């Protein structure tokens, strides 16, 4: 079976490259993935036995279902791909660069779509080799953490009931083609943060008549740094980053503004840890503002919760991945990843495995990151990941204990 899967993946490799390049040229932002959706449906319609349902999550989400023909089984495996691009201007010298100004597939979702379509192509040819059901889910709006919850609300995990969900993400910091399996947090809890410091503006010549929100914001910023070093458990993985501070006009320096706004992100491996961070941010900000005669409004918007792989399913996935790429190309990741993903809406309801793929061209590993304007991938991984997903899906479908363990 492994050799047959690898053989099919090699046969479709050139097709997958063409599909991925076509997708890369037409990046679309969250809930706007209409052309992307049309391209996906066009490819799915070419596959015999595929049942396609479109219009999910506001119109662009897709669920395609494939039934195995080797006897009857209630087992169901779901493979999820995210679809949306980012509001980033591409800075690559490629023949297939983005044709949409200010938009780019800078997180690799075009590759995620492609290797999921590749898995659909492979499994369609192997229907006689497995029983049960495979769902291929193409989800919009991952980048704004709004698509998965809509898919779940629209019963994507039901009819038939899904037993396990598979997800994969390309990461340019890992060696090309490596399969990385998180043992702790595949993704962590994350929340956007906004701190609005309200003072009393005036002329820079008379600071005594003002309450300088920049000075207050500076004190808040410096004090927030101690949350990680003095308030969180040293063994926990956590991040507090302020990525934007803005106050006053950009072209004048003699005005004390009325307010200063700090924006950032909070990350923690647990929901409880996140709640503690939020309380400390609010408390520190309020007390410093009050001590300086200012006011403050702290907003920690709901973000995403942790994604943690099922340990039993991880073992099955590891064996399946090794059968395709070899033991030397499969690594277990012990440290937690502090990125965020709305995949948790699936993984909190059914068992899941989310794995990472080294995706950068071999001479560029580690030279750029996700959400970078020069993000690119080594296209040789497309067929490989499609094969890994296919082999794993069959392994889970033929393992009757997955749904109950």
C-alpha positions as CSV (number, residue, x, y, z in Angstrom):
1,X,0.0,0.0,0.0
2,X,2.8,2.4,0.9
3,X,4.5,2.0,-2.4
4,X,1.2,2.4,-4.3
5,X,0.5,5.7,-2.4
6,X,4.0,7.0,-3.1
7,X,3.7,6.0,-6.8
8,X,0.4,7.9,-7.2
9,X,1.9,10.9,-5.4
10,X,4.8,11.0,-7.8
11,X,2.4,10.8,-10.8
12,X,0.4,13.8,-9.6
13,X,3.3,15.9,-8.5
14,X,3.4,18.1,-11.6
15,X,-0.3,18.6,-11.5
16,X,-0.1,19.7,-7.8
17,X,2.6,22.2,-8.7
18,X,0.4,23.7,-11.3
19,X,-2.6,23.9,-9.0
20,X,-0.5,25.5,-6.2
21,X,0.9,28.1,-8.6
22,X,-2.6,29.0,-9.9
23,X,-3.8,29.4,-6.3
24,X,-0.8,31.5,-5.4
25,X,-1.6,34.0,-8.1
26,X,-5.1,34.7,-6.8
27,X,-4.8,35.2,-3.0
28,X,-8.0,36.2,-1.3
29,X,-8.6,37.4,2.2
30,X,-10.9,35.9,4.9
31,X,-14.4,35.2,3.7
32,X,-13.5,36.5,0.2
33,X,-12.1,33.2,-1.2
34,X,-14.6,32.9,-4.0
35,X,-12.2,32.3,-6.9
36,X,-10.2,29.9,-4.7
37,X,-13.3,28.0,-3.9
38,X,-14.2,27.7,-7.5
39,X,-10.8,26.3,-8.4
40,X,-11.0,23.8,-5.6
41,X,-14.5,22.6,-6.7
42,X,-13.3,22.4,-10.3
43,X,-10.5,19.9,-9.2
44,X,-12.8,17.9,-6.9
45,X,-15.3,17.4,-9.7
46,X,-12.7,15.5,-11.7
47,X,-12.5,12.8,-8.9
48,X,-14.8,9.8,-9.3
49,X,-17.0,9.1,-6.3
50,X,-16.5,12.5,-4.6
51,X,-19.6,14.1,-3.1
52,X,-19.2,17.9,-3.0
53,X,-21.0,20.4,-0.8
54,X,-20.2,24.1,-1.1
55,X,-21.4,27.4,0.5
56,X,-20.2,26.8,4.0
57,X,-19.1,29.5,6.4
58,X,-20.6,32.5,4.6
59,X,-20.2,31.0,1.1
60,X,-16.7,29.9,0.4
61,X,-16.3,26.8,2.6
62,X,-16.3,23.4,1.0
63,X,-16.8,19.8,2.3
64,X,-16.1,16.9,0.0
65,X,-16.9,13.3,1.0
66,X,-15.4,10.1,-0.2
67,X,-16.6,6.6,0.7
68,X,-14.3,3.6,1.0
69,X,-15.5,0.5,-0.8
70,X,-13.7,-2.2,1.3
71,X,-16.7,-3.3,3.3
72,X,-18.7,-1.1,5.7
73,X,-17.4,1.0,8.5
74,X,-18.6,3.9,10.6
75,X,-15.1,5.4,10.9
76,X,-14.6,8.9,9.5
77,X,-11.4,10.9,9.1
78,X,-11.5,14.5,8.3
79,X,-8.6,16.4,6.5
80,X,-8.8,20.2,6.9
81,X,-7.1,22.8,4.8
82,X,-7.3,26.6,5.4
83,X,-7.8,28.8,2.3
84,X,-7.3,32.5,3.1
85,X,-4.4,34.8,2.3
86,X,-2.9,37.8,4.0
87,X,-2.9,41.6,3.4
88,X,0.8,41.6,2.5
89,X,2.5,42.8,-0.7
90,X,4.5,40.0,-2.2
91,X,8.3,40.5,-2.5
92,X,9.4,37.5,-4.5
93,X,10.8,37.2,-8.1
94,X,8.6,34.4,-9.3
95,X,6.7,33.8,-12.6
96,X,3.6,33.1,-10.6
97,X,3.7,35.9,-8.0
98,X,0.4,37.3,-6.6
99,X,-1.6,39.2,-9.1
100,X,-3.6,40.9,-6.4
101,X,-2.0,44.1,-5.1
102,X,-1.5,44.0,-1.3
103,X,-2.5,40.4,-1.0
104,X,-0.3,37.3,-0.7
105,X,-0.3,33.7,0.3
106,X,2.4,34.4,2.9
107,X,1.4,31.6,5.3
108,X,1.3,28.8,2.8
109,X,-2.4,28.1,2.7
110,X,-2.1,27.7,-1.1
111,X,0.1,24.7,-0.3
112,X,-2.3,23.4,2.4
113,X,-5.1,23.4,-0.2
114,X,-3.0,21.7,-2.8
115,X,-1.7,18.8,-0.7
116,X,-5.3,18.2,0.6
117,X,-6.5,18.0,-3.0
118,X,-3.5,15.7,-3.6
119,X,-4.7,13.4,-0.8
120,X,-8.2,13.4,-2.4
121,X,-6.7,12.4,-5.7
122,X,-4.7,9.6,-4.1
123,X,-7.5,8.2,-2.0
124,X,-10.0,8.4,-4.9
125,X,-7.7,5.9,-6.7
126,X,-7.6,3.6,-3.5
127,X,-11.3,3.4,-2.6
128,X,-11.2,-0.4,-2.9
129,X,-8.4,-0.5,-0.3
130,X,-10.2,1.1,2.7
131,X,-13.6,1.2,4.4
132,X,-15.2,4.2,6.1
133,X,-15.5,7.9,5.1
134,X,-13.0,10.7,4.4
135,X,-14.1,14.3,4.6
136,X,-12.0,16.9,2.9
137,X,-12.7,20.3,4.4
138,X,-11.6,23.6,2.9
139,X,-12.1,26.3,5.5
140,X,-12.1,30.1,5.0
141,X,-10.9,32.8,7.4
142,X,-8.3,31.0,9.5
143,X,-6.2,34.1,9.6
144,X,-8.9,36.0,11.6
145,X,-9.8,32.9,13.6
146,X,-13.4,33.1,12.3
147,X,-13.8,30.2,9.8
148,X,-13.5,27.0,11.9
149,X,-16.3,28.0,14.4
150,X,-18.7,28.6,11.5
151,X,-17.8,25.2,9.9
152,X,-18.5,23.5,13.2
153,X,-21.7,25.3,13.7
154,X,-22.8,24.2,10.3
155,X,-22.2,20.5,11.3
156,X,-19.0,19.7,9.5
157,X,-18.1,17.2,12.2
158,X,-21.4,15.4,11.9
159,X,-23.3,13.3,9.2
160,X,-21.3,11.2,9.4
161,X,-19.7,11.9,12.8
162,X,-15.9,12.6,12.5
163,X,-13.6,10.4,14.6
164,X,-10.3,12.2,14.0
165,X,-9.2,15.4,12.3
166,X,-5.9,15.9,10.5
167,X,-4.2,19.2,9.9
168,X,-0.8,20.3,8.5
169,X,1.1,23.5,8.2
170,X,4.2,24.4,6.4
171,X,7.0,25.9,8.5
172,X,10.1,27.4,6.9
173,X,12.4,27.1,9.9
174,X,12.4,23.3,9.7
175,X,14.6,21.3,7.2
176,X,12.8,20.9,3.9
177,X,10.5,17.9,3.8
178,X,10.8,17.0,7.5
179,X,7.6,16.0,9.2
180,X,7.4,17.5,12.7
181,X,5.0,16.0,15.3
182,X,4.2,18.2,18.3
183,X,4.1,16.3,21.6
184,X,2.7,19.2,23.6
185,X,1.0,22.3,22.1
186,X,0.7,22.2,18.4
187,X,-0.7,25.7,18.9
188,X,-1.3,27.7,22.1
189,X,-3.9,30.1,23.5
190,X,-3.6,33.6,21.9
191,X,-5.4,36.9,22.4
192,X,-5.0,40.3,20.7
193,X,-4.4,43.1,23.3
194,X,-5.2,46.8,23.1
195,X,-4.4,49.2,25.9
196,X,-5.8,52.7,25.5
197,X,-4.2,55.3,27.9
198,X,-6.3,58.4,28.2
199,X,-4.6,61.5,29.5
200,X,-5.0,65.3,29.1
201,X,-3.5,66.8,26.0
202,X,-1.9,70.2,25.5
203,X,1.1,72.2,24.4
204,X,4.5,70.7,24.9
205,X,5.7,73.9,26.5
206,X,3.4,73.5,29.5
207,X,3.5,69.8,30.6
208,X,2.4,70.7,34.1
209,X,-1.1,71.4,32.7
210,X,-1.3,68.0,31.0
211,X,-1.4,64.3,31.8
212,X,1.0,62.9,29.3
213,X,-0.4,59.5,28.1
214,X,2.9,58.7,26.4
215,X,4.8,58.8,29.7
216,X,2.1,56.7,31.3
217,X,2.1,54.2,28.4
218,X,5.9,53.9,28.8
219,X,5.6,53.0,32.4
220,X,2.9,50.4,31.6
221,X,5.0,49.0,28.8
222,X,8.0,48.5,31.1
223,X,6.0,47.0,33.9
224,X,4.2,44.5,31.6
225,X,7.5,42.9,30.9
226,X,7.7,41.6,34.5
227,X,4.5,39.5,34.0
228,X,6.5,36.9,32.1
229,X,9.6,37.0,34.3
230,X,7.9,37.4,37.7
231,X,4.3,36.3,37.5
232,X,4.2,33.3,35.3
233,X,5.6,29.8,36.2
234,X,9.2,29.5,34.8
235,X,8.3,26.1,33.3
236,X,5.4,27.6,31.3
237,X,5.8,28.9,27.8
238,X,4.3,32.3,27.5
239,X,4.8,35.5,25.5
240,X,3.6,39.1,25.9
241,X,4.5,41.3,23.0
242,X,3.6,44.9,22.3
243,X,4.0,45.4,18.6
244,X,2.5,48.9,18.2
245,X,2.5,52.1,20.2
246,X,0.9,55.2,18.7
247,X,0.1,58.7,20.0
248,X,-0.3,62.1,18.5
249,X,0.4,63.4,14.9
250,X,3.3,61.9,13.0
251,X,4.5,65.3,11.8
252,X,4.6,67.3,15.0
253,X,6.6,67.0,18.2
254,X,5.3,70.0,20.3
255,X,1.9,68.5,21.2
256,X,1.1,66.3,24.2
257,X,-1.7,64.1,22.8
258,X,-4.9,63.1,24.6
259,X,-4.2,59.4,24.4
260,X,-1.7,56.7,23.6
261,X,-2.6,53.3,22.3
262,X,-0.6,50.1,22.7
263,X,-1.4,47.0,20.7
264,X,0.0,43.5,21.2
265,X,-0.5,39.8,21.7
266,X,-0.7,37.5,24.6
267,X,0.3,33.8,24.3
268,X,0.2,30.9,26.8
269,X,0.1,27.1,26.5
270,X,-3.0,26.9,28.8
271,X,-6.4,28.7,29.0
272,X,-5.8,29.2,32.8
273,X,-2.4,30.7,32.2
274,X,-3.9,33.0,29.6
275,X,-6.6,34.2,32.1
276,X,-3.9,35.0,34.7
277,X,-2.0,37.0,32.1
278,X,-5.1,39.0,31.2
279,X,-5.7,39.8,34.9
280,X,-2.1,41.0,35.4
281,X,-2.2,43.2,32.3
282,X,-5.5,44.8,33.5
283,X,-4.3,45.3,37.1
284,X,-0.9,46.7,36.2
285,X,-2.4,49.1,33.6
286,X,-5.1,50.3,35.9
287,X,-2.9,51.0,38.9
288,X,-0.2,52.8,36.9
289,X,-2.8,55.0,35.1
290,X,-4.4,55.9,38.4
291,X,-1.1,56.8,40.0
292,X,-0.5,59.3,37.2
293,X,-4.0,60.8,37.0
294,X,-4.8,59.1,33.7
295,X,-7.5,56.6,32.7
296,X,-7.0,53.4,30.9
297,X,-9.2,51.0,28.9
298,X,-7.8,47.4,28.5
299,X,-9.3,45.1,25.9
300,X,-8.1,41.5,25.6
301,X,-10.2,40.2,22.8
302,X,-11.1,36.5,22.6
303,X,-8.6,34.8,20.3
304,X,-7.9,31.1,20.0
305,X,-7.4,28.2,22.5
306,X,-4.7,25.5,22.6
307,X,-4.4,22.7,20.0
308,X,-3.1,19.6,21.6
309,X,-2.6,16.3,19.7
310,X,-4.1,13.1,20.9
311,X,-1.2,10.9,22.2
312,X,-2.6,7.6,20.9
313,X,-3.3,9.1,17.5
314,X,0.1,10.7,17.4
315,X,1.7,7.2,17.6
316,X,-0.3,5.9,14.7
317,X,0.5,9.1,12.7
318,X,4.2,8.8,13.4
319,X,4.3,5.2,12.1
320,X,2.3,6.2,9.0
321,X,4.5,9.2,8.2
322,X,7.7,7.1,8.6
323,X,6.3,4.6,6.1
324,X,6.2,7.4,3.5
325,X,9.3,9.6,4.3
326,X,11.5,7.3,6.4
327,X,12.2,7.5,10.1
328,X,15.1,9.9,9.6
329,X,12.6,12.5,8.3
330,X,10.1,12.4,11.1
331,X,10.9,14.3,14.3
332,X,9.0,14.6,17.6
333,X,8.8,18.2,18.8
334,X,8.9,18.4,22.6
335,X,8.6,22.2,23.0
336,X,5.3,24.0,22.7
337,X,4.5,26.2,19.7
338,X,3.1,29.6,20.7
339,X,1.4,30.3,17.4
340,X,-2.4,30.4,17.2
341,X,-4.9,28.4,15.1
342,X,-8.6,28.2,15.0
343,X,-8.2,24.5,14.4
344,X,-9.0,24.1,18.1
345,X,-12.7,24.3,17.3
346,X,-12.3,20.8,15.8
347,X,-9.7,19.4,18.1
348,X,-11.7,20.2,21.3
349,X,-14.5,18.1,20.0
350,X,-12.8,15.2,18.4
351,X,-9.3,13.6,18.4
352,X,-6.8,15.3,16.2
353,X,-3.3,15.3,14.9
354,X,-1.8,18.5,13.6
355,X,1.7,18.3,12.2
356,X,4.3,20.6,10.7
357,X,6.2,20.3,7.5
358,X,9.6,21.8,6.7
359,X,8.7,23.8,3.6
360,X,11.3,26.4,2.6
361,X,13.6,25.9,-0.4
362,X,16.7,24.1,0.8
363,X,19.0,27.1,0.4
364,X,16.5,29.4,2.2
365,X,15.7,27.4,5.4
366,X,15.5,29.8,8.3
367,X,15.9,32.9,6.2
368,X,12.3,34.0,6.4
369,X,9.2,33.4,8.5
370,X,5.5,32.9,8.2
371,X,3.7,36.1,7.2
372,X,6.8,37.4,5.5
373,X,6.6,39.2,2.1
374,X,9.2,36.8,0.7
375,X,7.6,33.6,2.0
376,X,8.0,30.8,-0.5
377,X,8.0,27.0,-0.5
378,X,9.9,24.0,-2.0
379,X,7.1,22.6,-4.2
380,X,8.6,19.1,-3.9
381,X,6.8,18.7,-0.6
382,X,3.3,18.8,-2.1
383,X,3.1,15.2,-3.3
384,X,5.0,14.0,-0.2
385,X,2.5,15.6,2.2
386,X,-0.4,14.4,0.1
387,X,1.0,10.8,0.5
388,X,1.5,11.2,4.2
389,X,-2.1,12.4,4.7
390,X,-3.4,9.5,2.5
391,X,-1.4,6.8,4.3
392,X,-2.4,8.2,7.7
393,X,-6.0,8.4,6.7
394,X,-6.1,4.8,5.6
395,X,-4.3,3.8,8.8
396,X,-6.9,5.5,11.0
397,X,-9.8,4.1,9.0
398,X,-8.6,0.6,9.3
399,X,-7.9,1.0,13.0
400,X,-11.2,0.4,14.8
401,X,-9.9,1.7,18.1
402,X,-9.3,5.3,17.0
403,X,-12.8,6.5,17.8
404,X,-12.9,4.9,21.2
405,X,-9.5,5.4,22.7
